[in-house]
Amino acid sequence: MKIKRISIWHIPLTSHETYYMAEGKTCATVETVVLSIETDCGRRGWGEACPIPHYLPAYARGIAPAVTDLAPVLLGADPIGPEAVMRQVDAHLQGHPYAKSPLDMALWDLTAQVASLPLYALLGGKHQADMPLYHSITCIAPDEMARIAGDAQKQGITQFQVKLGADRNWEADVARLSLVRETVGPGPLVYGDWNCGATQLDATRVGRAVAGLDIMLEQPCRTMAECAAVRAATGLPMKLDESAHDTASLLEGHRLGIMDAVALKLSKFGGVSAMRKARDLCLHLGARMCIEDTWGSDITTAAALHIGISTDPQRLLNVCDLSGYVGPRLDPNGPSRRNGRITAPEGAGLGVTPDPDLLGQADVIVE
């Protein structure tokens, strides 16, 4: 089996509600990149990456040029055994993990299809029937955020990510966390996420103000050193996100004591191959994991769900149904949340196939 063609589409996804985050970051309509790898025997594997503008060093329109540059490595290669192919990809093009993520994802899709197995069977097997979801709450007025939390709780959600810092008002952030906690009551997980947008001072003031409310903090500051200082000053558990992107960063986060939990995102690490290694390292380090991606629809959601369901439930904090936050859905038959939980697809490979009428003609074809 050989790779004969790579096709790329750029699809706009619109959030059901605009997500406001610290430092003026928003997630309203963003462009997801869908990629397919076709073989000479008629099989097709799918991948997806959806960088959020101004969020991380990633650019949706940078993926197609990177894949085109990789044509000499990919065309004619045997797609079975993704890590061997990606080793050649890494030798040809250093860095750019977001551009490599959909390639690696599509290779794993093909490999699992050939094995006639769902992808999770190649990543450790199915460890549970379904997985807990968290619900991300856009940073708006505190009382409205509390209402959103209450509505999500009625749908079975027990973990709530409260976006903070959009108005650079630390007292408003205290109100956001306090009202959400009051609304959902004791027990559910509530964590405040600044997406690196807080100063060490403001994050410390917020943390100290809510220290008695059973709150976790998520990546308040841009550097790990600042996050560690906030952790030490507040005594609150911390989830690492933007700073976690490779083995070295995971080890450093663990050393600094700021990785009670960590977000593992496919396009940050460079695809399923790198995520599996990161997952296994976190199992060794003892960190709880949120397994997801930066943004996207059904293809990247499915890949994350396969990794999640093949992970020890004691170490899996949650997953995210990214496709449930946006429209249109690439595969309307993909998994959806039920009672605050979600499962992985059961078909061979990723188990999702985008609607060809939605995709239309490919924007870029490499052959």
C-alpha positions in Angstrom: 0.0 0.0 0.0 1.3 3.4 -1.0 0.2 7.0 -0.5 -0.9 8.4 -3.9 -2.8 11.7 -3.0 -3.3 14.2 -0.2 -6.3 16.5 -0.3 -6.9 19.5 1.9 -10.1 21.5 2.6 -10.5 24.8 4.6 -13.9 24.8 6.3 -15.3 27.7 8.4 -16.7 26.6 11.8 -19.0 28.9 13.8 -19.2 28.6 17.5 -22.8 28.3 18.9 -21.8 31.2 21.1 -18.8 33.4 20.9 -16.1 32.4 23.4 -14.4 35.3 25.1 -11.0 34.7 26.8 -8.3 36.8 28.4 -6.1 39.2 26.4 -8.9 39.8 23.9 -8.8 36.3 22.5 -12.1 35.1 21.0 -13.4 32.0 19.3 -16.3 32.8 17.0 -15.9 31.7 13.4 -12.6 29.9 12.8 -11.2 27.9 10.0 -10.6 24.1 10.4 -8.4 22.3 8.0 -9.5 18.8 6.9 -7.0 16.5 5.3 -7.3 13.1 3.6 -4.6 10.7 2.6 -5.6 8.3 -0.2 -3.8 5.1 -1.1 -3.3 3.2 -4.3 -5.7 0.5 -3.1 -8.6 2.9 -2.5 -8.4 3.5 1.2 -8.7 7.0 2.7 -7.6 8.2 6.1 -8.8 11.5 7.6 -7.2 14.2 9.8 -8.1 17.6 11.1 -6.5 20.6 12.8 -8.1 23.9 13.8 -5.8 26.5 15.2 -7.5 29.4 17.0 -6.2 32.8 15.8 -3.9 34.6 18.3 -3.9 31.6 20.6 -0.8 29.6 20.0 2.0 29.6 17.3 -0.2 27.9 14.7 -1.8 29.2 11.5 -4.6 27.3 9.6 -3.3 28.5 6.2 0.1 27.3 7.1 -0.9 23.7 7.0 -1.3 23.2 3.2 2.1 24.7 2.3 3.8 22.5 4.9 2.1 19.4 3.6 3.0 20.4 0.0 6.6 20.8 1.1 6.4 17.3 2.6 5.2 15.7 -0.7 8.6 14.0 -1.5 8.5 12.2 1.9 4.8 11.3 1.8 3.9 10.4 -1.7 4.8 6.7 -2.4 5.4 6.0 1.3 3.7 3.0 3.0 1.1 4.6 5.4 1.0 1.7 7.8 3.0 2.4 10.9 2.5 6.1 11.4 5.5 6.6 13.7 7.9 5.4 11.0 6.4 7.8 8.5 6.4 10.7 11.0 10.0 10.1 11.8 10.8 10.9 8.1 8.4 13.9 8.2 10.2 15.3 11.3 13.6 14.9 9.6 12.4 16.8 6.5 10.5 19.6 8.4 11.4 20.5 11.9 8.7 21.9 14.2 5.3 22.9 13.0 3.4 20.3 15.1 0.0 21.8 14.2 0.7 21.1 10.5 1.8 17.5 11.2 -1.1 16.6 13.4 -3.7 16.0 10.7 -1.2 14.0 8.7 -0.4 11.7 11.7 -4.1 11.4 12.5 -4.9 10.3 8.9 -2.1 7.7 9.0 -3.5 6.2 12.2 -6.9 6.2 10.7 -5.6 4.2 7.8 -3.6 1.8 10.0 -6.6 1.0 12.1 -8.8 0.6 9.1 -6.3 -2.0 7.6 -6.4 -3.8 11.0 -10.3 -3.6 10.9 -10.2 -2.2 14.4 -11.3 1.0 16.1 -8.3 3.2 16.7 -8.5 2.8 20.5 -7.7 -0.9 20.1 -4.2 0.1 18.9 -3.7 2.7 21.7 -4.3 0.5 24.7 -7.8 -0.9 24.4 -11.2 0.4 25.7 -10.8 1.1 29.4 -14.4 2.3 30.1 -17.7 2.6 28.4 -17.8 6.4 28.2 -15.9 9.4 29.5 -16.7 12.5 31.5 -17.0 15.8 29.7 -16.3 19.3 30.9 -18.3 22.4 29.8 -16.4 25.5 28.9 -18.1 28.8 29.9 -17.4 31.9 27.9 -16.1 34.9 29.9 -19.1 37.2 30.1 -21.1 38.7 33.0 -20.8 36.5 36.2 -24.5 35.9 36.6 -24.9 34.8 33.0 -21.9 32.4 33.4 -23.6 30.9 36.4 -26.8 30.4 34.4 -24.8 28.6 31.7 -23.3 26.4 34.4 -26.7 25.6 35.8 -28.0 24.7 32.4 -25.0 22.4 31.6 -25.4 20.7 35.0 -29.0 19.8 34.2 -27.6 18.0 31.1 -25.4 15.9 33.3 -22.1 17.9 33.3 -20.1 17.7 36.5 -16.9 19.6 35.4 -16.9 23.3 34.6 -14.2 25.4 33.0 -14.8 29.1 33.8 -13.1 31.4 31.4 -11.6 34.4 33.2 -9.8 37.7 32.4 -11.7 39.0 29.4 -12.4 42.4 31.1 -9.1 42.5 33.1 -11.1 42.8 36.3 -9.9 40.4 39.0 -12.8 41.1 41.3 -15.2 40.2 38.5 -13.2 36.9 38.1 -13.8 36.2 41.8 -17.5 36.8 41.2 -17.5 34.4 38.2 -15.9 31.6 40.1 -18.0 32.2 43.3 -21.3 32.3 41.4 -20.6 29.2 39.4 -19.6 27.3 42.5 -22.7 28.5 44.3 -24.9 27.4 41.3 -23.4 23.9 40.9 -23.0 23.3 44.6 -20.2 21.3 46.3 -18.7 18.3 44.6 -18.5 19.2 40.9 -15.1 20.3 39.6 -14.8 24.0 38.9 -11.7 25.6 37.5 -10.8 29.1 36.3 -8.9 29.4 33.1 -7.1 32.6 32.1 -5.4 31.1 29.0 -2.1 32.6 30.0 -3.7 36.1 30.2 -3.4 37.0 33.9 -0.6 38.8 35.7 0.9 36.9 38.6 -0.6 39.5 41.0 -4.1 39.3 39.7 -4.1 35.5 39.6 -2.9 35.4 43.1 -5.5 37.8 44.3 -8.3 35.8 42.6 -6.9 32.5 44.0 -6.7 33.8 47.5 -10.2 35.2 47.4 -11.7 31.8 46.3 -9.4 29.6 48.3 -12.2 28.3 50.4 -14.4 27.3 47.5 -12.7 24.2 46.2 -11.4 25.7 42.9 -8.7 24.7 40.6 -6.7 27.2 38.5 -5.8 26.7 34.9 -2.7 28.2 33.3 -3.1 31.7 34.8 0.2 33.1 33.4 2.3 32.8 30.4 5.4 31.3 32.0 5.7 28.2 34.2 7.6 30.1 36.7 4.8 32.6 37.2 2.3 29.8 37.4 4.4 28.1 40.1 4.5 31.3 42.1 0.7 31.6 41.9 0.4 27.9 43.0 2.7 28.6 46.0 0.9 31.8 47.0 -2.7 30.4 46.8 -2.3 26.7 47.7 -4.8 25.8 45.0 -4.3 22.9 42.6 -3.3 23.8 39.0 -3.9 22.6 35.5 -1.3 23.2 32.9 -2.4 23.9 29.3 -0.7 26.2 26.9 2.8 25.5 28.3 2.4 21.8 27.9 3.4 20.8 24.4 6.2 18.2 24.5 8.0 15.8 26.8 10.4 18.4 28.2 7.5 20.8 29.1 5.6 18.0 30.9 8.6 17.1 32.9 9.2 20.7 33.8 5.6 21.2 34.8 5.8 18.2 37.0 9.1 19.4 38.6 7.5 22.8 39.4 4.4 21.2 41.0 1.9 22.9 38.7 0.6 19.8 36.9 -2.1 18.4 39.1 -3.9 18.2 35.8 -2.8 18.9 32.2 -4.5 19.5 28.9 -3.1 17.4 26.1 -4.1 18.8 22.8 -3.4 17.0 19.5 -2.3 19.9 17.4 0.0 21.2 20.1 1.9 17.9 20.3 1.7 17.0 16.6 -0.8 14.2 16.4 -1.8 10.9 17.8 1.8 9.5 17.9 3.1 12.3 20.1 -0.1 12.4 22.2 0.2 8.7 23.0 3.8 9.3 24.3 2.6 12.3 26.3 -0.3 10.3 27.7 1.9 7.5 28.8 4.4 9.9 30.4 1.6 11.6 32.3 0.5 8.1 33.5 3.9 7.7 35.0 4.0 11.2 36.5 0.6 10.8 38.1 -1.1 13.8 36.4 -4.8 13.8 35.6 -5.4 14.5 31.9 -7.8 16.4 29.7 -7.4 14.9 26.3 -8.7 17.1 23.5 -7.5 19.6 20.8 -7.4 23.4 20.4 -10.6 23.5 18.5 -12.3 21.6 15.6 -15.1 19.3 14.6 -15.8 15.6 14.3 -12.5 14.2 13.0 -10.2 15.6 15.7 -12.8 15.1 18.3 -12.9 11.4 17.4 -9.1 11.1 17.5 -9.1 12.6 21.0 -11.9 10.3 22.2 -10.0 7.2 21.0 -6.9 8.3 23.0 -9.2 9.2 26.0 -11.1 5.9 26.1 -7.8 3.9 26.0 -6.5 5.8 29.0 -6.7 4.7 32.7 -9.9 6.2 34.0 -8.2 7.1 37.2 -5.9 9.4 35.3 -8.4 10.7 32.7 -9.9 14.0 34.1 -12.1 14.6 31.1 -12.5 14.9 27.4 -14.2 17.5 25.2 -16.8 17.1 22.5 -15.4 19.9 20.4 -17.8 19.2 17.6 -20.7 19.9 20.0 -19.6 23.6 20.3 -19.6 24.4 16.6 -21.5 24.1 13.3 -21.6 22.7 10.8 -20.7 19.2 12.0 -18.4 17.4 9.5 -20.0 14.0 10.3 -23.5 14.4 11.8 -23.3 10.7 12.9 -20.2 11.4 15.1 -20.4 10.9 18.9 -22.5 13.4 20.9 -22.7 14.1 24.6 -25.2 12.1 26.6 -25.8 12.9 30.3 -22.6 14.7 30.6 -20.5 11.9 29.1 -19.3 10.7 25.6 -17.9 7.6 24.1 -15.5 6.9 21.2 -16.7 5.8 17.7 -16.8 2.0 17.2 -16.1 1.8 13.4 -12.8 0.8 12.0 -10.2 3.5 12.2 -11.4 6.9 13.5 -14.9 5.8 12.8 -16.0 9.1 11.3 -16.3 10.2 7.7 -17.0 13.9 6.8 -20.0 14.6 4.5 -18.6 15.0 0.9 -21.3 17.5 0.1 -20.2 19.7 3.0 -16.6 19.4 2.0 -17.1 20.1 -1.7 -14.0 20.3 -4.0 -10.6 20.2 -2.2 -8.7 23.5 -2.0 -5.3 21.8 -2.4 -4.4 18.4 -3.9 -0.9 17.0 -3.5 -0.1 14.1 -5.8 
